Amino acid sequence: RPEQDTASTLAKRFHYSAMSMSRAIAELEALELVEVEPAGKFRRIGFHLPRNELWHRTRGMLRSPVRKRRRVRRPVDDTDMSLAGESALAERTDLSHPRIEVRAIAASDWKAFARRFELDEPPHWNEHEIELETWSYDPALLGDRVAVDPISLWLSLPDSADERIGAAKDLLLEQVGL
């Protein structure tokens, strides 16, 4: 039997309201991507499709989590930022690290983060820069302590003419069994 959760446990885990999670579950149920079973006053939700089939059925519905990319000075404390973009791809595959490191934060955290590290001002010529992606959700939510999760990373990387990046993206999917 596949792992099951309730709407309220999923809402807490992913920082959504219970109502928003219920709507999302109803949409997934309408698309026949999840099974919903009554369990007392709760409903238990579980994915019933094999991983590959779920990926192929949903791939066209998924979009990049990246809202905006900015070049900013490297914050003194970057522990709140996951590796993203080509930096995360290099961390998860054998691709070389890019010259400019890429990090990600939730778009909702940008203003406070920019104020805290004075990132609204352009960097001086001798300061180290990073590329900072702001995401529609917290990139640390599904990733590990180092980098964003492989599926979100795959979605965040635009199609590239660079064959090395395409091969590394394919490897990402293989690593998660797709």
N, CA, C and O of each residue as an XYZ file, in Angstrom:
712
protein
N       0.844     -1.196      0.000
C       0.000      0.000      0.000
C       0.880      1.247      0.000
O       1.821      1.324      0.790
N       0.601      2.228     -0.866
C       1.416      3.436     -0.896
C       1.269      4.238      0.410
O       0.279      4.113      1.131
N       2.272      5.048      0.682
C       2.225      5.910      1.860
C       1.032      6.856      1.747
O       0.725      7.360      0.666
N       0.367      7.089      2.870
C      -0.805      7.958      2.865
C      -0.670      9.048      3.913
O      -0.021      8.855      4.941
N      -1.283     10.193      3.649
C      -1.310     11.319      4.566
C      -2.696     11.930      4.538
O      -3.508     11.626      3.665
N      -2.954     12.797      5.506
C      -4.204     13.553      5.492
C      -3.910     14.953      4.973
O      -2.755     15.375      4.926
N      -4.953     15.667      4.586
C      -4.785     17.030      4.083
C      -4.132     17.910      5.144
O      -3.287     18.744      4.818
N      -4.510     17.737      6.398
C      -3.943     18.597      7.447
C      -2.461     18.306      7.671
O      -1.691     19.241      7.892
N      -2.037     17.042      7.621
C      -0.607     16.762      7.798
C       0.196     17.281      6.603
O       1.306     17.784      6.770
N      -0.362     17.160      5.408
C       0.323     17.698      4.223
C       0.387     19.221      4.283
O       1.407     19.809      3.925
N      -0.684     19.863      4.728
C      -0.709     21.325      4.831
C       0.368     21.815      5.793
O       1.056     22.795      5.508
N       0.518     21.139      6.928
C       1.557     21.529      7.898
C       2.950     21.321      7.301
O       3.815     22.190      7.412
N       3.158     20.178      6.675
C       4.478     19.857      6.124
C       4.914     20.853      5.055
O       6.083     21.233      4.991
N       3.957     21.275      4.208
C       4.314     22.141      3.080
C       3.951     23.605      3.282
O       4.003     24.397      2.341
N       3.581     23.968      4.523
C       3.298     25.360      4.876
C       2.169     25.973      4.038
O       2.289     27.096      3.546
N       1.084     25.228      3.884
C      -0.101     25.706      3.193
C      -1.246     25.737      4.175
O      -1.200     25.089      5.221
N      -2.276     26.494      3.837
C      -3.478     26.445      4.668
C      -4.192     25.126      4.367
O      -4.031     24.550      3.291
N      -4.977     24.663      5.326
C      -5.724     23.413      5.140
C      -6.667     23.538      3.947
O      -6.847     22.582      3.193
N      -7.272     24.719      3.774
C      -8.209     24.920      2.666
C      -7.490     24.830      1.313
O      -7.995     24.202      0.382
N      -6.317     25.455      1.208
C      -5.554     25.386     -0.047
C      -5.133     23.954     -0.346
O      -5.185     23.514     -1.494
N      -4.716     23.228      0.687
C      -4.304     21.838      0.489
C      -5.495     20.992      0.065
O      -5.358     20.124     -0.797
N      -6.656     21.228      0.653
C      -7.854     20.471      0.262
C      -8.210     20.712     -1.203
O      -8.591     19.788     -1.922
N      -8.081     21.977     -1.637
C      -8.344     22.291     -3.055
C      -7.345     21.584     -3.963
O      -7.723     21.030     -4.996
N      -6.084     21.602     -3.581
C      -5.053     20.943     -4.389
C      -5.320     19.437     -4.473
O      -5.173     18.834     -5.536
N      -5.706     18.846     -3.363
C      -6.002     17.411     -3.343
C      -7.206     17.108     -4.226
O      -7.217     16.102     -4.936
N      -8.214     17.964     -4.188
C      -9.395     17.768     -5.036
C      -9.003     17.814     -6.514
O      -9.524     17.042     -7.319
N      -8.084     18.719     -6.873
C      -7.619     18.791     -8.258
C      -6.856     17.535     -8.650
O      -7.049     17.001     -9.742
N      -5.985     17.063     -7.755
C      -5.236     15.838     -8.032
C      -6.163     14.637     -8.153
O      -5.940     13.745     -8.971
N      -7.198     14.627     -7.334
C      -8.173     13.533     -7.393
C      -8.946     13.585     -8.711
O      -9.188     12.549     -9.331
N      -9.331     14.784     -9.137
C     -10.056     14.938    -10.406
C      -9.202     14.484    -11.589
O      -9.731     13.983    -12.581
N      -7.906     14.656    -11.487
C      -6.982     14.219    -12.542
C      -6.617     12.740    -12.407
O      -5.838     12.209    -13.198
N      -7.181     12.091    -11.407
C      -6.940     10.670    -11.120
C      -5.466     10.380    -10.846
O      -4.927      9.362    -11.281
N      -4.826     11.297    -10.114
C      -3.424     11.127     -9.747
C      -3.266     10.621     -8.321
O      -2.217     10.086     -7.965
N      -4.297     10.785     -7.508
C      -4.262     10.301     -6.123
C      -5.553      9.548     -5.824
O      -6.568      9.712     -6.501
N      -5.478      8.722     -4.791
C      -6.673      8.066     -4.263
C      -6.975      8.689     -2.915
O      -6.074      8.901     -2.103
N      -8.236      8.979     -2.683
C      -8.655      9.566     -1.414
C      -9.631      8.601     -0.755
O     -10.647      8.227     -1.342
N      -9.306      8.202      0.481
C     -10.153      7.265      1.217
C     -10.627      7.920      2.504
O      -9.820      8.501      3.230
N     -11.925      7.837      2.803
C     -12.388      8.350      4.092
C     -11.794      7.514      5.224
O     -11.710      6.290      5.124
N     -11.384      8.183      6.296
C     -10.853      7.511      7.481
C     -11.375      8.276      8.692
O     -10.686      9.137      9.240
N     -12.607      7.950      9.106
C     -13.242      8.700     10.189
C     -13.579     10.092      9.691
O     -14.186     10.251      8.632
N     -13.179     11.110     10.463
C     -13.470     12.481     10.011
C     -12.392     13.024      9.070
O     -12.502     14.150      8.584
N     -11.361     12.235      8.814
C     -10.285     12.632      7.902
C     -10.393     11.887      6.580
O     -11.131     10.910      6.451
N      -9.641     12.372      5.608
C      -9.506     11.660      4.338
C      -8.029     11.359      4.164
O      -7.185     12.237      4.340
N      -7.719     10.127      3.820
C      -6.330      9.722      3.594
C      -6.048      9.791      2.100
O      -6.817      9.311      1.267
N      -4.910     10.410      1.798
C      -4.526     10.647      0.409
C      -3.284      9.825      0.102
O      -2.342      9.798      0.894
N      -3.280      9.156     -1.044
C      -2.113      8.378     -1.451
C      -1.969      8.356     -2.956
O      -2.965      8.302     -3.678
N      -0.732      8.398     -3.439
C      -0.473      8.247     -4.874
C      -0.538      6.764     -5.189
O       0.038      5.945     -4.473
N      -1.225      6.424     -6.242
C      -1.399      5.019     -6.591
C      -0.689      4.633     -7.874
O      -0.595      3.447     -8.191
N      -0.191      5.598     -8.611
C       0.466      5.317     -9.888
C       1.950      5.030     -9.673
O       2.550      5.569     -8.743
N       2.548      4.196    -10.509
C       4.004      4.027    -10.453
C       4.690      5.365    -10.731
O       4.168      6.205    -11.465
N       5.841      5.542    -10.144
C       6.592      6.798    -10.240
C       6.741      7.297    -11.688
O       6.470      8.466    -11.963
N       7.165      6.430    -12.609
C       7.360      6.840    -14.006
C       6.065      7.317    -14.644
O       6.051      8.324    -15.351
N       4.985      6.600    -14.396
C       3.705      7.003    -14.982
C       3.233      8.332    -14.404
O       2.715      9.179    -15.132
N       3.409      8.516    -13.109
C       3.024      9.782    -12.476
C       3.821     10.938    -13.091
O       3.259     11.995    -13.380
N       5.121     10.738    -13.291
C       5.958     11.770    -13.904
C       5.488     12.092    -15.316
O       5.355     13.264    -15.668
N       5.237     11.070    -16.128
C       4.835     11.309    -17.521
C       3.460     11.961    -17.612
O       3.211     12.764    -18.512
N       2.575     11.623    -16.695
C       1.238     12.226    -16.723
C       1.229     13.666    -16.221
O       0.374     14.456    -16.621
N       2.165     14.011    -15.356
C       2.156     15.355    -14.772
C       3.186     16.303    -15.368
O       3.066     17.515    -15.187
N       4.179     15.802    -16.063
C       5.283     16.633    -16.554
C       4.814     17.897    -17.258
O       5.366     18.970    -17.015
N       3.819     17.800    -18.116
C       3.322     18.969    -18.851
C       2.595     19.976    -17.984
O       2.386     21.114    -18.405
N       2.202     19.580    -16.779
C       1.483     20.480    -15.871
C       2.422     21.216    -14.922
O       2.021     22.184    -14.275
N       3.651     20.765    -14.838
C       4.601     21.336    -13.891
C       5.347     22.502    -14.524
O       5.550     22.545    -15.738
N       5.753     23.451    -13.677
C       6.497     24.605    -14.184
C       7.674     24.899    -13.275
O       7.769     24.378    -12.164
N       8.543     25.720    -13.752
C       9.726     26.087    -12.978
C       9.309     26.830    -11.712
O       8.407     27.666    -11.752
N       9.962     26.528    -10.589
C       9.667     27.255     -9.357
C      10.329     28.637     -9.309
O      10.028     29.433     -8.420
N      11.220     28.925    -10.250
C      11.978     30.183    -10.224
C      11.098     31.345    -10.663
O      10.522     31.337    -11.751
N      11.010     32.335     -9.796
C      10.279     33.554    -10.152
C      11.205     34.598    -10.766
O      10.855     35.267    -11.739
N      12.398     34.725    -10.175
C      13.321     35.753    -10.653
C      14.753     35.336    -10.337
O      15.015     34.638     -9.357
N      15.673     35.781    -11.193
C      17.109     35.575    -10.975
C      17.764     36.944    -10.862
O      17.497     37.843    -11.659
N      18.632     37.089     -9.851
C      19.308     38.360     -9.615
C      20.794     38.112     -9.371
O      21.173     37.099     -8.783
N      21.626     39.036     -9.824
C      23.046     39.007     -9.459
C      23.173     39.914     -8.236
O      22.828     41.095     -8.286
N      23.664     39.354     -7.156
C      23.813     40.116     -5.913
C      25.174     39.817     -5.304
O      25.837     38.845     -5.665
N      25.577     40.680     -4.366
C      26.825     40.401     -3.650
C      26.596     39.187     -2.770
O      25.486     38.957     -2.290
N      27.632     38.425     -2.563
C      27.534     37.220     -1.744
C      27.284     37.639     -0.301
O      28.090     38.358      0.288
N      26.152     37.184      0.275
C      25.886     37.522      1.677
C      26.947     36.912      2.588
O      27.523     35.869      2.278
N      27.192     37.565      3.695
C      28.183     37.102      4.658
C      27.804     35.710      5.161
O      28.665     34.845      5.323
N      26.509     35.503      5.408
C      26.024     34.216      5.910
C      25.089     33.632      4.859
O      23.966     34.108      4.690
N      25.550     32.601      4.150
C      24.711     32.016      3.102
C      24.123     30.669      3.523
O      23.734     29.868      2.673
N      24.060     30.420      4.821
C      23.550     29.128      5.293
C      22.046     28.980      5.085
O      21.532     27.862      5.108
N      21.331     30.086      4.881
C      19.886     30.024      4.646
C      19.545     29.755      3.189
O      18.370     29.672      2.831
N      20.556     29.621      2.352
C      20.315     29.497      0.916
C      20.798     28.142      0.399
O      21.941     27.748      0.629
N      19.921     27.447     -0.295
C      20.282     26.175     -0.915
C      21.008     26.431     -2.231
O      20.741     27.421     -2.913
N      21.925     25.536     -2.582
C      22.493     25.597     -3.924
C      21.373     25.342     -4.914
O      20.489     24.523     -4.661
N      21.405     26.037     -6.037
C      20.373     25.899     -7.064
C      21.036     25.996     -8.431
O      22.257     26.118     -8.536
N      20.214     25.939     -9.479
C      20.717     26.103    -10.836
C      21.879     25.183    -11.154
O      21.928     24.042    -10.696
N      22.815     25.690    -11.943
C      23.958     24.874    -12.350
C      24.850     24.494    -11.171
O      25.551     23.484    -11.238
N      24.838     25.280    -10.093
C      25.630     24.927     -8.906
C      25.080     23.657     -8.268
O      25.846     22.766     -7.903
N      23.770     23.567     -8.131
C      23.157     22.355     -7.570
C      23.327     21.187     -8.527
O      23.555     20.056     -8.099
N      23.216     21.461     -9.824
C      23.403     20.406    -10.823
C      24.824     19.843    -10.732
O      25.027     18.634    -10.835
N      25.797     20.725    -10.539
C      27.191     20.286    -10.393
C      27.365     19.485     -9.106
O      28.136     18.527     -9.071
N      26.656     19.870     -8.054
C      26.742     19.168     -6.776
C      26.157     17.758     -6.876
O      26.657     16.831     -6.239
N      25.095     17.596     -7.677
C      24.393     16.318     -7.766
C      24.879     15.432     -8.917
O      24.509     14.259     -8.984
N      25.699     15.971     -9.821
C      26.205     15.200    -10.961
C      27.698     15.478    -11.105
O      28.312     16.074    -10.220
N      28.278     15.047    -12.220
C      29.707     15.299    -12.434
C      29.969     16.549    -13.273
O      31.086     16.746    -13.752
N      28.967     17.384    -13.455
C      29.125     18.646    -14.180
C      30.067     19.558    -13.396
O      30.067     19.539    -12.165
N      30.858     20.344    -14.093
C      31.752     21.303    -13.429
C      30.933     22.428    -12.807
O      29.880     22.805    -13.320
N      31.436     22.957    -11.691
C      30.753     24.069    -11.031
C      30.854     25.327    -11.892
O      31.894     25.570    -12.504
N      29.798     26.124    -11.948
C      29.845     27.359    -12.746
C      30.741     28.399    -12.068
O      31.033     28.304    -10.876
N      31.160     29.368    -12.835
C      32.024     30.435    -12.321
C      31.301     31.235    -11.237
O      31.894     31.585    -10.217
N      30.019     31.522    -11.462
C      29.220     32.258    -10.484
C      28.271     31.276     -9.818
O      27.471     30.620    -10.485
N      28.367     31.180     -8.501
C      27.536     30.242     -7.748
C      26.077     30.665     -7.789
O      25.763     31.855     -7.789
N      25.182     29.672     -7.825
C      23.749     29.934     -7.855
C      23.143     29.415     -6.559
O      23.395     28.279     -6.159
N      22.341     30.252     -5.906
C      21.648     29.908     -4.666
C      20.173     30.246     -4.823
O      19.786     30.959     -5.748
N      19.344     29.723     -3.902
C      17.900     29.971     -3.987
C      17.314     30.237     -2.611
O      17.747     29.669     -1.608
N      16.310     31.123     -2.589
C      15.504     31.370     -1.398
C      14.050     31.496     -1.842
O      13.766     31.646     -3.030
N      13.139     31.434     -0.885
C      11.723     31.638     -1.189
C      11.501     33.102     -1.558
O      12.075     33.995     -0.934
N      10.675     33.347     -2.562
C      10.377     34.718     -2.984
C       9.793     35.520     -1.819
O      10.036     36.721     -1.704
N       9.028     34.856     -0.962
C       8.414     35.542      0.177
C       9.467     36.030      1.180
O       9.177     36.904      1.997
N      10.679     35.477      1.127
C      11.755     35.889      2.040
C      12.657     36.964      1.448
O      13.516     37.495      2.152
N      12.484     37.296      0.175
C      13.420     38.182     -0.519
C      13.577     39.541      0.160
O      14.705     39.962      0.418
N      12.486     40.235      0.455
C      12.602     41.606      0.982
C      13.386     41.636      2.290
O      14.298     42.449      2.447
N      13.042     40.764      3.222
C      13.749     40.738      4.504
C      15.210     40.332      4.301
O      16.107     40.892      4.931
N      15.440     39.373      3.435
C      16.790     38.894      3.150
C      17.625     40.007      2.522
O      18.767     40.234      2.922
N      17.053     40.694      1.545
C      17.761     41.787      0.859
C      18.066     42.918      1.835
O      19.147     43.506      1.780
N      17.140     43.225      2.716
C      17.358     44.275      3.708
C      18.465     43.855      4.685
O      19.353     44.646      5.002
N      18.404     42.623      5.150
C      19.375     42.124      6.135
C      20.813     42.180      5.603
O      21.741     42.504      6.345
N      20.989     41.865      4.325
C      22.338     41.825      3.747
C      22.603     42.976      2.777
O      23.607     42.971      2.065
N      21.697     43.971      2.748
C      21.835     45.141      1.877
C      22.093     44.735      0.429
O      23.032     45.213     -0.208
N      21.246     43.849     -0.074
C      21.438     43.314     -1.426
C      20.792     44.160     -2.514
O      21.003     43.905     -3.699
N      20.006     45.164     -2.129
C      19.382     46.016     -3.137
C      20.395     46.931     -3.823
O      20.169     47.399     -4.938
N      21.504     47.177     -3.149
C      22.551     48.013     -3.730
C      23.422     47.163     -4.642
O      23.693     46.004     -4.327
N      23.864     47.715     -5.767
C      24.727     46.923     -6.662
C      26.052     46.602     -5.983
O      26.564     47.406     -5.204
N      26.605     45.439     -6.274
C      27.890     45.079     -5.666
C      29.017     45.976     -6.174
O      28.980     46.472     -7.300
N      30.013     46.172     -5.320
C      31.204     46.915     -5.735
C      32.035     46.019     -6.653
O      31.854     44.802     -6.667
N      32.922     46.609     -7.399
C      33.697     45.869     -8.390
C      34.510     44.737     -7.772
O      34.793     43.750     -8.451
N      34.895     44.855     -6.493
C      35.758     43.841     -5.895
C      35.010     42.857     -4.988
O      35.638     42.054     -4.299
N      33.691     42.915     -4.985
C      32.907     42.001     -4.148
C      32.531     40.748     -4.934
O      32.284     40.804     -6.139
N      32.491     39.623     -4.235
C      32.062     38.383     -4.871
C      30.553     38.426     -5.092
O      29.793     38.878     -4.235
N      30.143     37.947     -6.260
C      28.728     37.918     -6.604
C      28.226     36.478     -6.635
O      28.990     35.530     -6.820
N      26.932     36.352     -6.448
C      26.250     35.086     -6.692
C      25.022     35.398     -7.528
O      24.590     36.548     -7.619
N      24.471     34.372     -8.129
C      23.163     34.514     -8.768
C      22.169     33.970     -7.757
O      22.292     32.833     -7.303
N      21.192     34.781     -7.409
C      20.192     34.383     -6.420
C      18.843     34.214     -7.110
O      18.304     35.152     -7.699
N      18.312     32.996     -7.024
C      16.987     32.707     -7.563
C      15.963     32.847     -6.438
O      16.163     32.338     -5.335
N      14.873     33.538     -6.730
C      13.765     33.543     -5.773
C      12.716     32.595     -6.317
O      12.314     32.679     -7.478
N      12.275     31.680     -5.443
C      11.375     30.596     -5.829
C       9.973     30.824     -5.310
O       9.777     31.516     -4.311
N       8.999     30.244     -5.986
C       7.596     30.373     -5.589
C       7.288     29.605     -4.303
O       6.237     29.817     -3.698
N       8.182     28.724     -3.881
C       8.060     28.040     -2.594
C       9.449     27.943     -1.985
O      10.445     28.208     -2.658
N       9.520     27.570     -0.735
C      10.803     27.486     -0.051
C      11.623     26.347     -0.647
O      11.219     25.190     -0.538
N      12.763     26.638     -1.275
C      13.555     25.589     -1.914
C      14.124     24.569     -0.920
O      14.461     23.451     -1.310
N      14.233     24.942      0.344
C      14.749     24.013      1.350
C      13.689     23.000      1.787
O      14.010     22.003      2.434
N      12.441     23.252      1.439
C      11.334     22.401      1.872
C      11.483     20.965      1.388
O      11.202     20.031      2.140
N      11.915     20.773      0.161
C      12.040     19.432     -0.414
C      13.486     18.997     -0.613
O      13.756     17.815     -0.824
N      14.413     19.941     -0.548
C      15.816     19.626     -0.765
C      16.480     19.115      0.500
O      15.824     18.847      1.507
N      17.782     18.989      0.425
C      18.530     18.598      1.618
C      19.279     19.830      2.132
O      19.014     20.947      1.687
N      20.192     19.635      3.045
C      20.894     20.772      3.653
C      21.827     21.478      2.672
O      22.296     22.579      2.961
N      22.101     20.875      1.535
C      23.060     21.449      0.598
C      22.371     22.065     -0.616
O      22.619     23.221     -0.957
N      21.506     21.289     -1.266
C      20.965     21.719     -2.560
C      19.456     21.469     -2.641
O      18.881     20.706     -1.865
N      18.847     22.142     -3.608
C      17.419     21.956     -3.869
C      17.174     20.518     -4.329
O      18.105     19.826     -4.741
N      15.931     20.078     -4.258
C      15.607     18.702     -4.634
C      15.754     18.486     -6.145
O      15.628     19.437     -6.916
N      16.017     17.255     -6.571
C      16.293     16.973     -7.989
C      15.150     17.328     -8.949
O      15.414     17.853    -10.030
N      13.904     17.060     -8.589
C      12.798     17.356     -9.513
C      12.622     18.866     -9.684
O      12.477     19.352    -10.805
N      12.635     19.613     -8.563
C      12.527     21.075     -8.661
C      13.713     21.645     -9.426
O      13.557     22.577    -10.214
N      14.893     21.090     -9.197
C      16.082     21.537     -9.927
C      15.899     21.301    -11.421
O      16.172     22.187    -12.231
N      15.441     20.113    -11.783
C      15.219     19.784    -13.195
C      14.248     20.787    -13.818
O      14.471     21.269    -14.929
N      13.169     21.096    -13.092
C      12.181     22.049    -13.609
C      12.735     23.465    -13.703
O      12.334     24.234    -14.577
N      13.652     23.812    -12.810
C      14.169     25.184    -12.760
C      15.186     25.488    -13.847
O      15.440     26.650    -14.163
N      15.766     24.444    -14.416
C      16.807     24.657    -15.431
C      16.178     24.750    -16.814
O      15.559     23.793    -17.279
N      16.329     25.886    -17.471
C      15.761     26.005    -18.814
C      16.449     25.046    -19.782
O      17.588     24.635    -19.560
N      15.746     24.696    -20.852
C      16.377     23.866    -21.872
C      17.608     24.600    -22.381
O      17.588     25.814    -22.582
N      18.671     23.849    -22.584
C      19.944     24.458    -22.948
C      20.491     23.803    -24.206
O      20.271     22.618    -24.459
N      21.204     24.596    -24.983
C      21.891     24.055    -26.159
C      23.144     23.305    -25.723
O      23.723     22.548    -26.502
N      23.556     23.516    -24.487
C      24.750     22.859    -23.951
C      24.413     21.395    -23.643
O      23.621     21.102    -22.747
N      25.025     20.492    -24.397
C      24.750     19.060    -24.236
C      25.130     18.540    -22.855
O      24.508     17.602    -22.356
N      26.147     19.141    -22.231
C      26.565     18.698    -20.899
C      25.459     18.925    -19.874
O      25.233     18.092    -18.997
N      24.778     20.055    -19.992
C      23.682     20.358    -19.062
C      22.514     19.419    -19.318
O      21.905     18.914    -18.374
N      22.199     19.183    -20.576
C      21.124     18.242    -20.905
C      21.406     16.849    -20.361
O      20.509     16.196    -19.827
N      22.651     16.391    -20.494
C      23.024     15.062    -19.981
C      22.946     15.032    -18.457
O      22.510     14.037    -17.878
N      23.362     16.108    -17.810
C      23.295     16.169    -16.340
C      21.843     16.197    -15.870
O      21.511     15.596    -14.848
N      20.981     16.885    -16.604
C      19.550     16.892    -16.248
C      18.962     15.484    -16.378
O      18.181     15.051    -15.531
N      19.344     14.779    -17.441
C      18.883     13.392    -17.610
C      19.357     12.523    -16.448
O      18.609     11.680    -15.952
N      20.588     12.729    -16.020
C      21.144     11.970    -14.900
C      20.366     12.242    -13.609
O      20.153     11.336    -12.804
N      19.949     13.489    -13.419
C      19.129     13.833    -12.246
C      17.879     12.962    -12.192
O      17.541     12.409    -11.146
N      17.198     12.846    -13.330
C      15.972     12.034    -13.374
C      16.283     10.565    -13.101
O      15.519      9.881    -12.420
N      17.398     10.084    -13.628
C      17.792      8.692    -13.359
C      18.036      8.491    -11.864
O      17.681      7.449    -11.311
N      18.632      9.470    -11.219
C      18.951      9.355     -9.791
C      17.700      9.196     -8.924
O      17.755      8.597     -7.850
N      16.574      9.736     -9.397
C      15.329      9.604     -8.625
C      14.414      8.527     -9.224
O      13.234      8.451     -8.884
N      14.961      7.707    -10.103
C      14.200      6.586    -10.640
C      13.243      6.920    -11.758
O      12.249      6.218    -11.948
N      13.517      7.976    -12.504
C      12.640      8.345    -13.634
C      13.361      8.193    -14.954
O      12.782      8.458    -16.007
